[in-house]
């Protein structure tokens, strides 16, 4: 095979992989204690492209059990449910089944609901007035490694993070932002953390830094271990609280 033929074949394979990725179906479990709401969400998701509902749970206990049985990509989680609420179910699922992401879909948009859910490991947070397009976008975002937050939730989260950073911000050492964290982050790990705080996916970070996605994952695992955070939402909070970025996502120099 000639070099040109090999290059053309590689390009064709890359194009086919991209097309296949675009056709990927997100497998979802819906958890909501109200039958009418639960059935309505299942019906709505059934009409949306690229989404397959594989199970429906009446409470958090069932959501955890169905996740163990079905290994969905995402659980679309209500918060206030009997037996086991959405926050506790989120915590259990993230601990036991880290390959499954959680998107909260709830009536409640207040901070008392938002922050416990994010701390438990939810990667997305929508209120039930979200449209189908917004739900699909959140499902795609969390499966691609980004946060699936509604614009209103993003603003509130950013406001809280900036306020926290303002209260806790410490002087940045002259040798760079890595020194301000106090957790031994390397310069590259800090760069990755800043890009995570900017909302970039692993693939986007790899392209920005011209490294492989596997290397990005290694840096993320290392910085998670050093800073003690469990997920990207907590990493964003850490970055703001330690003065590594300023709103919106500008690195401190």
C-alpha positions in Angstrom: 0.0 0.0 0.0 1.4 3.4 -1.0 1.8 6.3 1.5 -1.1 8.2 -0.2 -3.4 5.2 0.0 -2.5 4.7 3.7 -3.2 8.4 4.5 -6.5 8.2 2.7 -7.5 5.0 4.5 -6.6 6.7 7.9 -8.7 9.7 7.0 -11.6 7.5 6.1 -11.3 5.6 9.3 -11.2 8.9 11.3 -14.3 10.2 9.5 -16.2 7.0 10.1 -15.2 7.1 13.8 -16.5 10.7 14.1 -19.7 9.8 12.3 -20.2 6.8 14.6 -19.6 9.0 17.7 -22.2 11.4 16.5 -24.7 8.5 16.2 -23.9 7.2 19.7 -27.0 6.5 21.8 -27.0 7.7 25.5 -28.6 5.0 27.7 -30.7 6.6 30.5 -32.4 5.5 33.6 -35.2 7.9 34.9 -35.7 8.3 38.6 -38.8 10.1 39.9 -41.3 9.2 42.6 -44.3 10.8 40.9 -45.7 8.3 38.3 -47.2 10.9 36.0 -44.0 12.9 36.0 -41.8 9.8 35.5 -43.9 8.5 32.7 -44.0 11.9 31.0 -40.2 12.2 31.2 -39.8 8.7 29.7 -42.2 9.6 26.9 -40.4 12.8 26.2 -37.0 11.1 26.1 -38.4 8.5 23.8 -39.0 11.2 21.2 -35.5 12.7 21.4 -32.8 11.6 19.0 -29.8 9.7 20.4 -31.5 8.8 23.7 -32.6 5.4 24.9 -34.5 5.0 28.2 -33.5 1.6 29.6 -35.2 1.8 33.0 -37.4 3.9 35.3 -37.2 4.0 39.1 -39.7 5.2 41.7 -37.1 6.2 44.3 -33.4 6.4 45.0 -33.2 2.8 46.1 -34.6 1.6 42.8 -32.3 4.0 40.9 -29.2 2.4 42.6 -30.5 -1.1 41.9 -31.3 -0.4 38.2 -27.9 1.2 37.8 -26.2 -1.9 39.0 -28.4 -4.1 36.8 -28.4 -2.0 33.6 -25.2 0.1 33.7 -26.7 3.1 32.0 -24.6 6.0 30.8 -26.7 8.5 32.8 -29.3 8.5 35.5 -31.8 11.4 35.2 -32.4 12.0 38.9 -35.2 13.7 40.9 -34.1 14.9 44.3 -36.9 14.6 46.7 -38.0 11.0 46.8 -39.0 8.5 49.5 -36.8 5.8 51.0 -33.6 7.2 49.5 -33.5 10.8 48.1 -31.7 11.9 45.0 -28.6 13.2 46.8 -28.0 9.9 48.6 -28.7 7.9 45.5 -26.3 10.0 43.6 -23.6 9.5 46.2 -24.1 5.7 46.1 -24.1 5.5 42.4 -21.0 7.6 41.9 -19.2 5.5 44.6 -20.2 2.1 43.2 -20.7 2.8 39.5 -18.3 5.6 38.5 -19.0 4.9 34.8 -22.6 6.2 35.2 -23.1 10.0 35.3 -25.9 11.8 37.1 -28.0 14.6 35.8 -30.4 16.1 38.3 -33.9 17.0 36.9 -35.9 18.6 39.7 -38.5 21.2 40.4 -36.1 22.9 42.9 -33.5 25.3 41.7 -32.4 26.7 45.1 -28.9 26.5 46.5 -29.9 24.1 49.3 -30.7 21.5 46.6 -28.1 22.4 44.0 -24.9 22.2 46.1 -25.6 19.0 48.0 -26.3 17.3 44.6 -23.1 18.6 43.1 -21.1 17.6 46.1 -22.6 14.1 45.9 -21.2 13.7 42.4 -23.9 15.0 40.0 -22.4 16.4 36.8 -25.6 18.0 35.5 -28.4 20.0 37.1 -31.6 21.0 35.3 -35.0 22.2 36.5 -38.2 20.5 35.2 -39.0 23.5 32.9 -36.1 22.4 30.7 -37.0 21.6 27.1 -36.1 18.5 25.3 -33.1 20.1 23.5 -31.6 21.3 26.8 -32.0 17.8 28.3 -30.3 16.1 25.4 -27.5 18.7 25.5 -27.0 18.0 29.2 -26.9 14.2 28.7 -24.4 14.6 25.9 -22.3 17.0 27.9 -21.9 14.7 31.0 -21.1 11.7 28.8 -18.4 13.7 27.1 -16.9 14.8 30.3 -18.4 18.3 30.6 -20.8 19.7 33.2 -24.4 19.6 32.1 -25.8 22.7 33.8 -28.6 25.0 32.8 -27.6 28.6 32.1 -29.4 29.8 35.3 -27.6 27.1 37.4 -24.3 28.0 35.8 -24.7 31.7 36.8 -25.7 30.8 40.4 -22.8 28.4 40.8 -20.3 30.9 39.3 -21.6 33.6 41.7 -21.1 31.3 44.7 -17.7 30.2 43.6 -16.5 33.8 43.0 -17.9 34.9 46.4 -16.0 31.9 48.0 -12.8 32.8 46.1 -13.1 36.4 47.2 -13.3 35.3 50.9 -10.6 32.8 50.7 -8.2 34.1 48.0 -4.6 34.2 49.0 -1.7 36.0 47.3 -0.3 34.2 44.3 3.4 33.3 44.4 5.6 34.8 41.8 6.6 31.4 40.4 3.1 30.7 39.1 -0.4 29.7 40.0 0.6 26.1 40.9 2.3 27.4 44.1 -0.9 29.0 45.3 -2.8 25.7 45.6 -0.5 24.4 48.3 -1.2 20.8 47.1 1.9 20.2 45.0 0.3 20.5 41.6 2.7 20.6 38.8 2.6 23.4 36.2 0.9 21.1 33.7 -1.6 19.8 36.3 -2.5 23.4 37.1 -3.0 24.2 33.4 -5.3 21.2 33.1 -7.2 22.3 36.2 -7.7 25.8 34.8 -9.1 24.4 31.5 -11.4 22.1 33.5 -12.7 25.2 35.3 -13.2 26.8 31.9 -15.6 23.9 31.0 -13.4 22.2 28.4 -13.8 18.4 27.9 -10.9 16.0 28.0 -10.7 16.0 24.2 -10.7 19.8 24.1 -8.0 20.1 26.7 -5.9 17.6 24.8 -6.2 19.7 21.6 -5.5 22.9 23.5 -2.3 21.5 25.1 -1.3 19.3 22.2 -1.2 16.1 24.3 -3.2 12.9 24.2 -6.6 12.4 25.9 -4.9 9.6 27.9 -2.4 12.0 29.2 -5.1 14.5 30.1 -6.9 11.8 32.1 -3.7 11.0 33.9 -3.2 14.7 34.9 -6.8 14.9 36.0 -6.5 11.8 38.2 -3.3 13.1 39.7 -4.7 16.6 40.4 -7.9 15.0 41.9 -5.8 12.9 44.2 -3.6 15.9 45.3 -6.5 18.3 45.9 -8.9 15.7 47.4 -11.7 16.5 44.9 -13.9 13.8 43.6 -15.2 15.2 40.3 -15.0 18.1 37.9 -17.6 20.2 39.7 -15.5 20.0 42.9 -12.4 20.7 40.8 -14.0 23.9 39.5 -14.9 25.0 43.0 -11.3 24.3 44.1 -9.9 26.3 41.3 -12.0 29.4 42.2 -11.5 29.1 45.9 -7.7 28.9 45.5 -7.5 31.8 43.2 -6.3 29.8 40.2 -9.0 31.3 37.9 -11.2 34.4 38.0 -14.7 34.8 36.5 -15.2 33.7 33.8 -12.4 31.2 33.7 -9.4 33.6 33.4 -6.2 32.3 34.9 -4.6 34.3 37.6 -1.1 35.5 36.6 
